[in-house]
Amino acid sequence: MARILYIEDDPGMIDLVTTIVTRRGYEITGAVGGHQGLEILKSQTKKPDLILLDLMMPDMDGWEVYQQIKANEATKDIPVIIVTAKAQNIDKVLGLQIAKVDDYVTKPFGPQDLVSSIEKVLNKSK
């Protein structure tokens, strides 16, 4: 069973995504905001298999969180899917082509869209 860390500032979104992915057999931990997400990453002995990351968070910008994940030797190889309301093409291009995130899902999304993205990225990282 794959372990997922979801870093998001909206507890309601964390609950929604938790419901979606646990029904598919994934184990998920929610972190409210970037600081808490990075703390959870540092404190876990078993690293997640995948990180879902929001971009627009008040405490720490998602791109800053992403840079810290990729700069850390212990977490740099964990795949990251951006889950955000930033739906303009330029944002997707920046994420996928420049920052090299593993996938980019825009809110609002259908449950199957999210699950398909998770399955695609986890299968690719095996």
DSSP file (Angstrom, degrees, kcal/mol; ACC not computed):
  #  RESIDUE AA STRUCTURE BP1 BP2  ACC     N-H-->O    O-->H-N    N-H-->O    O-->H-N    TCO  KAPPA ALPHA  PHI   PSI    X-CA   Y-CA   Z-CA
    1    1 A M              0   0    0      0, 0.0     2,-0.1     0, 0.0    25,-0.1   0.000 360.0 360.0 360.0 123.8    0.0    0.0    0.0
    2    2 A A        -     0   0    0     23,-0.1    25,-2.6     1,-0.1     2,-0.5  -0.427 360.0-136.1 -74.0 144.2    1.5    3.3   -1.1
    3    3 A R  E     -a   27   0A   0     23,-0.2    46,-2.5    44,-0.2    47,-1.3  -0.872  20.7-167.9-103.4 132.8    1.9    6.1    1.4
    4    4 A I  E     -ab  28  50A   0     23,-2.9    25,-2.5    -2,-0.5     2,-0.5  -0.953  12.7-156.3-122.7 138.1    0.9    9.6    0.4
    5    5 A L  E     -ab  29  51A   0     45,-2.2    47,-3.0    -2,-0.4     2,-0.6  -0.970  11.2-161.9-109.7 125.6    1.6   13.0    2.1
    6    6 A Y  E     -ab  30  52A   0     23,-2.9    25,-2.9    -2,-0.5     2,-0.7  -0.932   2.0-166.3-111.8 113.9   -0.8   15.7    1.2
    7    7 A I  E     +ab  31  53A   0     45,-3.1    47,-2.5    -2,-0.6     2,-0.3  -0.889  30.6 139.4-102.9 113.4    0.4   19.3    1.9
    8    8 A E  E     -a   32   0A   0     23,-2.5    25,-0.9    -2,-0.7    49,-0.1  -0.990  51.1-140.2-156.0 142.0   -2.6   21.7    1.7
    9    9 A D  S    S+     0   0    0     -2,-0.3    23,-0.1    23,-0.3     3,-0.1   0.617  84.9  78.7 -86.3 -10.6   -3.8   24.7    3.7
   10   10 A D    >>  -     0   0    0      1,-0.2     4,-1.9     2,-0.0     3,-0.6  -0.857  61.8-162.1-103.1 108.0   -7.5   23.8    3.5
   11   11 A P  H 3> S+     0   0    0      0, 0.0     4,-2.3     0, 0.0    -1,-0.2   0.814  91.9  59.6 -57.8 -30.3   -8.5   21.0    6.0
   12   12 A G  H 3> S+     0   0    0      2,-0.2     4,-2.2     1,-0.2     5,-0.1   0.893 105.4  47.5 -64.3 -40.0  -11.7   20.5    4.0
   13   13 A M  H <> S+     0   0    0     -3,-0.6     4,-2.9     2,-0.2     5,-0.3   0.889 109.6  53.5 -67.4 -38.8   -9.6   19.6    0.9
   14   14 A I  H  X S+     0   0    0     -4,-1.9     4,-2.5     1,-0.2    -2,-0.2   0.930 110.2  47.7 -60.4 -44.2   -7.4   17.3    3.0
   15   15 A D  H  X S+     0   0    0     -4,-2.3     4,-2.3     2,-0.2    -2,-0.2   0.919 112.7  48.8 -62.2 -43.9  -10.6   15.5    4.2
   16   16 A L  H  X S+     0   0    0     -4,-2.2     4,-2.1     2,-0.2    -2,-0.2   0.943 114.5  43.6 -62.0 -49.6  -11.9   15.2    0.6
   17   17 A V  H  X S+     0   0    0     -4,-2.9     4,-2.8     1,-0.2     5,-0.3   0.878 111.2  55.6 -66.1 -37.4   -8.7   13.9   -0.9
   18   18 A T  H  X S+     0   0    0     -4,-2.5     4,-2.3    -5,-0.3     5,-0.3   0.928 108.5  48.2 -59.3 -44.9   -8.3   11.5    2.1
   19   19 A T  H  X S+     0   0    0     -4,-2.3     4,-1.2     1,-0.2    -2,-0.2   0.919 113.4  48.0 -60.6 -44.6  -11.7   10.1    1.4
   20   20 A I  H  < S+     0   0    0     -4,-2.1     4,-0.5     1,-0.2    -2,-0.2   0.941 117.8  38.0 -63.3 -49.3  -10.9    9.6   -2.3
   21   21 A V  H ><>S+     0   0    0     -4,-2.8     5,-2.2     1,-0.2     3,-0.7   0.819 110.2  57.2 -81.4 -29.4   -7.6    8.0   -1.9
   22   22 A T  H ><5S+     0   0    0     -4,-2.3     3,-1.5    -5,-0.3    -1,-0.2   0.842 100.7  59.9 -69.2 -29.5   -8.2    5.8    1.1
   23   23 A R  T 3<5S+     0   0    0     -4,-1.2    -1,-0.2    -5,-0.3    -2,-0.2   0.757 103.7  52.5 -64.7 -22.9  -11.1    4.2   -0.9
   24   24 A R  T < 5S-     0   0    0     -3,-0.7    -1,-0.3    -4,-0.5    -2,-0.2   0.348 127.1-101.0 -94.3   4.9   -8.5    3.1   -3.4
   25   25 A G  T < 5S+     0   0    0     -3,-1.5     2,-0.2     1,-0.3    -3,-0.2   0.581  76.5 136.4  91.8   9.4   -6.3    1.5   -0.7
   26   26 A Y      < -     0   0    0     -5,-2.2     2,-0.5   -25,-0.1    -1,-0.3  -0.625  51.2-132.2 -89.9 151.1   -3.7    4.3   -0.2
   27   27 A E  E     -a    3   0A   0    -25,-2.6   -23,-2.9    -2,-0.2     2,-0.4  -0.888  31.5-171.0 -98.0 129.9   -2.5    5.4    3.2
   28   28 A I  E     -a    4   0A   0     -2,-0.5     2,-0.4   -25,-0.2   -23,-0.2  -0.965  19.2-165.1-131.0 141.7   -2.5    9.2    3.4
   29   29 A T  E     -a    5   0A   0    -25,-2.5   -23,-2.9    -2,-0.4     2,-0.4  -0.987  17.4-146.7-118.9 131.1   -1.3   11.8    5.9
   30   30 A G  E     -a    6   0A   0     -2,-0.4     2,-0.4   -25,-0.2   -23,-0.2  -0.804   9.7-167.0 -99.7 139.6   -2.5   15.4    5.7
   31   31 A A  E     -a    7   0A   0    -25,-2.9   -23,-2.5    -2,-0.4     2,-1.2  -0.993  17.7-139.5-124.6 126.2   -0.4   18.4    6.6
   32   32 A V  E    S-a    8   0A   0     -2,-0.4     4,-0.4   -25,-0.2   -23,-0.3  -0.710  73.3 -14.0 -88.1  96.3   -2.0   21.8    7.0
   33   33 A G  S  > S-     0   0    0     -2,-1.2     4,-2.0   -25,-0.9   -25,-0.2  -0.070  86.1 -76.7  97.1 163.0    0.4   24.1    5.4
   34   34 A G  H  > S+     0   0    0     26,-0.3     4,-2.5     2,-0.2     5,-0.2   0.876 123.1  53.7 -65.8 -42.3    4.0   24.0    4.1
   35   35 A H  H  > S+     0   0    0      1,-0.2     4,-2.2     2,-0.2    -1,-0.2   0.939 111.8  45.1 -61.0 -46.6    5.8   24.2    7.5
   36   36 A Q  H  > S+     0   0    0     -4,-0.4     4,-2.6     1,-0.2    -1,-0.2   0.898 111.3  54.5 -64.3 -39.0    3.8   21.3    8.9
   37   37 A G  H  X S+     0   0    0     -4,-2.0     4,-2.2     1,-0.2    -2,-0.2   0.920 109.9  45.5 -59.2 -45.8    4.4   19.3    5.7
   38   38 A L  H  X S+     0   0    0     -4,-2.5     4,-2.2     2,-0.2    -1,-0.2   0.877 111.8  52.7 -67.3 -36.9    8.1   19.7    5.9
   39   39 A E  H  X S+     0   0    0     -4,-2.2     4,-2.2    -5,-0.2    -2,-0.2   0.923 109.3  49.0 -63.0 -44.0    8.1   18.8    9.6
   40   40 A I  H  X S+     0   0    0     -4,-2.6     4,-1.8     1,-0.2    -2,-0.2   0.920 110.4  51.6 -61.3 -43.5    6.2   15.6    8.9
   41   41 A L  H  < S+     0   0    0     -4,-2.2    -1,-0.2     1,-0.2    -2,-0.2   0.907 112.0  46.2 -59.1 -42.9    8.7   14.7    6.2
   42   42 A K  H  < S+     0   0    0     -4,-2.2    -1,-0.2     1,-0.2    -2,-0.2   0.859 115.6  45.5 -67.8 -35.7   11.6   15.3    8.5
   43   43 A S  H  < S+     0   0    0     -4,-2.2     2,-0.3    -5,-0.2    -1,-0.2   0.705  90.0  95.1 -86.5 -20.1   10.1   13.3   11.4
   44   44 A Q     <  -     0   0    0     -4,-1.8     3,-0.1    -5,-0.2    -4,-0.0  -0.538  54.0-162.9 -76.1 132.0    8.8   10.2    9.5
   45   45 A T  S    S+     0   0    0     -2,-0.3     2,-0.8     1,-0.2    -1,-0.2   0.868  86.9  53.7 -78.4 -37.2   11.2    7.3    9.4
   46   46 A K  S    S-     0   0    0      0, 0.0    -1,-0.2     0, 0.0    -2,-0.0  -0.872  90.3-142.4 -97.4 112.6    9.3    5.8    6.5
   47   47 A K        -     0   0    0     -2,-0.8   -44,-0.2     1,-0.1    -6,-0.1  -0.354  23.8 -99.6 -71.4 151.9    9.1    8.4    3.8
   48   48 A P        -     0   0    0      0, 0.0   -44,-0.2     0, 0.0    -1,-0.1  -0.309  16.8-136.3 -67.3 156.8    6.0    8.7    1.7
   49   49 A D  S    S+     0   0    0    -46,-2.5     2,-0.3     1,-0.2   -45,-0.2   0.650  88.5  13.6 -82.7 -17.4    5.9    7.2   -1.8
   50   50 A L  E     -b    4   0A   0    -47,-1.3   -45,-2.2    28,-0.1     2,-0.4  -0.988  65.0-146.3-158.5 145.7    4.3   10.3   -3.2
   51   51 A I  E     -bc   5  80A   0     28,-2.3    30,-2.9    -2,-0.3     2,-0.5  -0.983   4.8-159.0-119.8 129.4    3.6   13.9   -2.2
   52   52 A L  E     -bc   6  81A   0    -47,-3.0   -45,-3.1    -2,-0.4     2,-0.4  -0.924  22.7-169.5 -99.8 130.0    0.5   15.9   -3.2
   53   53 A L  E     -bc   7  82A   0     28,-2.6    30,-2.5    -2,-0.5     2,-0.2  -0.975  18.8-149.5-134.7 124.9    1.3   19.6   -2.9
   54   54 A D        -     0   0    0    -47,-2.5    30,-0.2    -2,-0.4     3,-0.1  -0.583   8.5-154.3 -80.8 151.2   -0.8   22.7   -3.1
   55   55 A L  S    S+     0   0    0     28,-0.2     7,-3.1    -2,-0.2     2,-1.1   0.850  77.3  62.6 -94.1 -41.1    0.8   25.8   -4.4
   56   56 A M        +     0   0    0      5,-0.2   -47,-0.2     6,-0.1    -1,-0.2  -0.718  64.4 144.3 -97.0  95.1   -1.1   28.7   -2.8
   57   57 A M        -     0   0    0     -2,-1.1     5,-0.0    -3,-0.1   -49,-0.0  -0.984  46.6-138.1-129.6 141.0   -0.7   28.4    0.9
   58   58 A P  S    S+     0   0    0      0, 0.0     3,-0.2     0, 0.0    -1,-0.1   0.829  99.0  47.2 -70.3 -31.7   -0.5   31.4    3.3
   59   59 A D  S    S-     0   0    0      1,-0.3     2,-0.3     0, 0.0   -26,-0.0   0.865 129.7  -1.3 -81.9 -34.2    2.3   30.1    5.5
   60   60 A M  S    S-     0   0    0     -5,-0.0   -26,-0.3     4,-0.0    -1,-0.3  -0.919  77.9-111.8-158.3 127.2    4.7   28.9    2.8
   61   61 A D    >>  -     0   0    0     -2,-0.3     4,-1.9    -3,-0.2     3,-0.6  -0.304  27.2-124.9 -59.8 140.1    4.4   29.0   -0.9
   62   62 A G  H 3> S+     0   0    0     -7,-3.1     4,-2.7     1,-0.2     5,-0.1   0.823 110.3  56.9 -58.6 -33.8    4.1   25.5   -2.5
   63   63 A W  H 3> S+     0   0    0     -8,-0.3     4,-2.4     2,-0.2    -1,-0.2   0.873 105.7  51.1 -66.7 -34.6    7.1   26.2   -4.8
   64   64 A E  H <> S+     0   0    0     -3,-0.6     4,-2.0     2,-0.2    -2,-0.2   0.911 110.7  48.4 -65.9 -41.9    9.2   26.9   -1.8
   65   65 A V  H  X S+     0   0    0     -4,-1.9     4,-2.4     2,-0.2    -2,-0.2   0.936 111.1  51.2 -60.6 -46.6    8.1   23.7   -0.2
   66   66 A Y  H  X S+     0   0    0     -4,-2.7     4,-2.5     1,-0.2    -2,-0.2   0.909 108.6  50.9 -57.9 -44.8    8.9   21.8   -3.4
   67   67 A Q  H  X S+     0   0    0     -4,-2.4     4,-1.6     1,-0.2    -1,-0.2   0.893 110.5  48.9 -62.3 -39.7   12.4   23.3   -3.6
   68   68 A Q  H  X S+     0   0    0     -4,-2.0     4,-0.8     2,-0.2    -1,-0.2   0.889 110.5  51.1 -68.5 -37.7   13.1   22.3    0.0
   69   69 A I  H >< S+     0   0    0     -4,-2.4     3,-0.7     1,-0.2     6,-0.3   0.944 114.3  43.5 -61.2 -47.6   11.9   18.7   -0.8
   70   70 A K  H 3< S+     0   0    0     -4,-2.5    -1,-0.2     1,-0.2    -2,-0.2   0.727 110.4  55.7 -73.9 -22.4   14.1   18.5   -3.8
   71   71 A A  H 3< S+     0   0    0     -4,-1.6     2,-0.5    -5,-0.2    -1,-0.2   0.631  90.9  87.0 -83.1 -14.1   17.1   20.0   -2.1
   72   72 A N  S XX S-     0   0    0     -4,-0.8     4,-1.9    -3,-0.7     3,-1.1  -0.767  71.6-146.4 -92.5 125.4   17.0   17.4    0.7
   73   73 A E  T 34 S+     0   0    0     -2,-0.5     4,-0.3     1,-0.3    -1,-0.1   0.832  98.4  53.8 -57.2 -34.8   19.0   14.2    0.0
   74   74 A A  T 34 S+     0   0    0      1,-0.2    -1,-0.3     2,-0.1   -27,-0.1   0.701 122.9  25.0 -76.1 -19.5   16.4   12.1    2.0
   75   75 A T  T X4 S+     0   0    0     -3,-1.1     3,-1.8    -6,-0.3    -2,-0.2   0.466  88.8 100.1-123.1  -4.0   13.4   13.4    0.1
   76   76 A K  T 3< S+     0   0    0     -4,-1.9    -3,-0.1     1,-0.3    -2,-0.1   0.737  84.1  51.5 -63.4 -23.4   14.6   14.5   -3.4
   77   77 A D  T 3  S+     0   0    0     -4,-0.3    -1,-0.3    -8,-0.1    -2,-0.1   0.441  80.2 110.5 -94.3   1.2   13.5   11.3   -5.1
   78   78 A I  S <  S-     0   0    0     -3,-1.8   -28,-0.1    -9,-0.2   -29,-0.1  -0.632  74.4-119.8 -75.9 125.7    9.9   11.3   -3.8
   79   79 A P        -     0   0    0      0, 0.0   -28,-2.3     0, 0.0     2,-0.4  -0.355  27.4-152.5 -65.7 147.3    7.6   12.1   -6.7
   80   80 A V  E     -c   51   0A   0    -30,-0.2    22,-2.2   -28,-0.0    23,-1.0  -0.984  11.1-166.1-127.1 129.4    5.4   15.3   -6.4
   81   81 A I  E     -cd  52 103A   0    -30,-2.9   -28,-2.6    -2,-0.4     2,-0.4  -0.970  20.1-137.9-110.3 124.2    2.0   16.0   -7.9
   82   82 A I  E     -cd  53 104A   0     21,-2.4    23,-3.5    -2,-0.5     2,-0.5  -0.687  17.9-171.9 -79.2 130.6    0.9   19.6   -7.7
   83   83 A V  E     + d   0 105A   0    -30,-2.5     2,-0.3    -2,-0.4   -28,-0.2  -0.942  30.3 138.7-124.4 105.2   -2.8   19.9   -6.8
   84   84 A T  E     - d   0 106A   0     21,-2.2    23,-2.9    -2,-0.5   -30,-0.1  -0.937  64.6-125.5-149.1 161.6   -3.8   23.5   -7.2
   85   85 A A  S    S+     0   0    0     -2,-0.3     2,-1.5    21,-0.2    21,-0.1   0.489  81.2 107.4 -85.6  -5.8   -6.4   26.0   -8.3
   86   86 A K        +     0   0    0      1,-0.2    -2,-0.1     5,-0.1    -1,-0.0  -0.593  41.8 161.4 -75.2  94.4   -3.7   27.7  -10.5
   87   87 A A        +     0   0    0     -2,-1.5    -1,-0.2     4,-0.1     2,-0.1   0.359  22.2 119.6-104.8   4.2   -5.1   26.4  -13.8
   88   88 A Q  S >> S-     0   0    0      1,-0.1     4,-1.7    -3,-0.1     3,-0.7  -0.409  71.3-119.6 -72.5 149.3   -3.5   28.7  -16.4
   89   89 A N  H 3> S+     0   0    0      1,-0.3     4,-2.7     2,-0.2     5,-0.2   0.850 112.2  58.9 -56.2 -37.1   -1.4   27.1  -19.0
   90   90 A I  H 3> S+     0   0    0      1,-0.2     4,-2.6     2,-0.2    -1,-0.3   0.879 104.2  51.5 -62.7 -36.2    1.7   29.0  -18.0
   91   91 A D  H <> S+     0   0    0     -3,-0.7     4,-2.3     2,-0.2    -1,-0.2   0.911 111.0  47.5 -66.1 -41.6    1.4   27.6  -14.4
   92   92 A K  H  X S+     0   0    0     -4,-1.7     4,-3.2     2,-0.2     5,-0.4   0.916 112.2  49.5 -64.4 -43.0    1.3   24.1  -15.8
   93   93 A V  H  X>S+     0   0    0     -4,-2.7     4,-2.5     1,-0.2     5,-1.3   0.930 111.0  49.6 -62.7 -45.2    4.2   24.7  -18.1
   94   94 A L  I  <>S+     0   0    0     -4,-2.6     5,-3.1    -5,-0.2     4,-0.4   0.924 116.6  43.0 -58.4 -43.9    6.3   26.1  -15.3
   95   95 A G  I  <5S+     0   0    0     -4,-2.3     6,-2.6     3,-0.2     5,-0.4   0.955 124.0  31.5 -68.2 -51.2    5.4   23.1  -13.1
   96   96 A L  I  <5S+     0   0    0     -4,-3.2    -3,-0.2     4,-0.2    -2,-0.2   0.890 131.8  27.5 -79.0 -40.6    5.8   20.3  -15.6
   97   97 A Q  I  <5S+     0   0    0     -4,-2.5    -3,-0.2    -5,-0.4    -2,-0.1   0.873 130.8  28.8 -93.2 -40.5    8.6   21.7  -17.9
   98   98 A I  I   <S+     0   0    0     -5,-1.3    -3,-0.2    -4,-0.4    -4,-0.1   0.945 131.2  30.3 -88.2 -54.8   10.6   24.0  -15.7
   99   99 A A  S   <S-     0   0    0     -5,-3.1    -3,-0.2    -6,-0.2    -4,-0.2   0.694  96.1-136.9 -80.7 -18.0   10.3   22.7  -12.1
  100  100 A K        +     0   0    0     -5,-0.4    -4,-0.2    -6,-0.3    -3,-0.1   0.867  34.4 174.4  64.8  39.0    9.9   19.1  -13.4
  101  101 A V        -     0   0    0     -6,-2.6   -20,-0.2     1,-0.1    -1,-0.1  -0.351  39.6-119.8 -66.8 161.8    7.0   18.1  -11.1
  102  102 A D  S    S-     0   0    0    -22,-2.2     2,-0.3     1,-0.2   -21,-0.2   0.795  83.2 -14.0 -80.0 -28.2    5.7   14.6  -11.8
  103  103 A D  E     -d   81   0A   0    -23,-1.0   -21,-2.4    -8,-0.0     2,-0.4  -0.972  56.1-138.4-164.3 169.6    2.2   15.8  -12.6
  104  104 A Y  E     -d   82   0A   0     -2,-0.3     2,-0.5   -23,-0.2   -21,-0.2  -0.955  16.5-176.0-141.5 112.9   -0.2   18.8  -12.3
  105  105 A V  E     -d   83   0A   0    -23,-3.5   -21,-2.2    -2,-0.4     2,-0.4  -0.947  15.4-146.2-114.9 128.5   -3.8   18.4  -11.3
  106  106 A T  E     -d   84   0A   0     -2,-0.5   -21,-0.2   -23,-0.2   -19,-0.1  -0.756  27.1 -90.7-100.0 141.9   -6.0   21.5  -11.2
  107  107 A K  S    S+     0   0    0    -23,-2.9     2,-0.1    -2,-0.4   -20,-0.1  -0.681 105.3  47.1 -86.2 144.2   -8.9   22.2   -8.8
  108  108 A P  S    S+     0   0    0      0, 0.0     2,-0.3     0, 0.0    -2,-0.1   0.611  84.2 163.9 -74.7 150.1  -11.7   21.5   -9.1
  109  109 A F        -     0   0    0     -2,-0.1    -2,-0.1    -4,-0.1    -4,-0.0  -0.912  38.8-112.6-129.9 156.9  -11.0   17.9  -10.2
  110  110 A G    >>  -     0   0    0     -2,-0.3     4,-1.7     1,-0.1     3,-0.6  -0.632  32.3-116.3 -83.2 149.3  -13.0   14.8  -10.5
  111  111 A P  H 3> S+     0   0    0      0, 0.0     4,-2.4     0, 0.0     5,-0.2   0.876 116.4  53.0 -52.8 -40.2  -12.0   11.9   -8.1
  112  112 A Q  H 3> S+     0   0    0      1,-0.2     4,-2.7     2,-0.2     5,-0.2   0.848 103.6  57.0 -67.4 -32.9  -11.0    9.7  -11.0
  113  113 A D  H <> S+     0   0    0     -3,-0.6     4,-1.9     2,-0.2    -1,-0.2   0.925 110.5  44.0 -61.2 -44.3   -8.7   12.5  -12.4
  114  114 A L  H  X S+     0   0    0     -4,-1.7     4,-2.5     2,-0.2    -2,-0.2   0.940 114.8  47.7 -66.6 -47.1   -6.8   12.6   -9.1
  115  115 A V  H  X S+     0   0    0     -4,-2.4     4,-2.8     1,-0.2     5,-0.2   0.898 110.7  52.3 -62.4 -40.7   -6.6    8.8   -8.7
  116  116 A S  H  X S+     0   0    0     -4,-2.7     4,-2.5     2,-0.2    -1,-0.2   0.906 110.2  48.7 -61.7 -41.6   -5.4    8.4  -12.4
  117  117 A S  H  X S+     0   0    0     -4,-1.9     4,-2.5    -5,-0.2     5,-0.2   0.932 112.3  48.2 -63.7 -45.8   -2.7   10.9  -11.8
  118  118 A I  H  X S+     0   0    0     -4,-2.5     4,-2.7     1,-0.2     5,-0.2   0.934 113.7  46.5 -59.9 -47.7   -1.6    9.1   -8.6
  119  119 A E  H  X S+     0   0    0     -4,-2.8     4,-2.4     1,-0.2     5,-0.2   0.900 112.2  50.8 -63.9 -41.0   -1.6    5.7  -10.2
  120  120 A K  H  X S+     0   0    0     -4,-2.5     4,-1.8    -5,-0.2    -1,-0.2   0.935 114.4  43.1 -61.8 -46.9    0.3    7.0  -13.3
  121  121 A V  H  X S+     0   0    0     -4,-2.5     4,-1.8     2,-0.2    -2,-0.2   0.906 114.7  48.9 -69.5 -41.7    3.1    8.7  -11.2
  122  122 A L  H  < S+     0   0    0     -4,-2.7     4,-0.5    -5,-0.2    -1,-0.2   0.895 112.3  48.8 -65.9 -38.4    3.4    5.7   -8.7
  123  123 A N  H >< S+     0   0    0     -4,-2.4     3,-0.6    -5,-0.2    -1,-0.2   0.870 111.4  50.4 -67.2 -35.7    3.7    3.2  -11.6
  124  124 A K  H 3< S+     0   0    0     -4,-1.8    -1,-0.2     1,-0.2    -2,-0.2   0.826 108.6  52.0 -70.1 -31.9    6.3    5.4  -13.3
  125  125 A S  T 3<        0   0    0     -4,-1.8    -1,-0.2     1,-0.2    -2,-0.2   0.490 360.0 360.0 -86.8  -2.0    8.4    5.7  -10.1
  126  126 A K    <         0   0    0     -3,-0.6    -1,-0.2    -4,-0.5    -2,-0.1   0.497 360.0 360.0 -72.5 360.0    8.5    1.9   -9.5
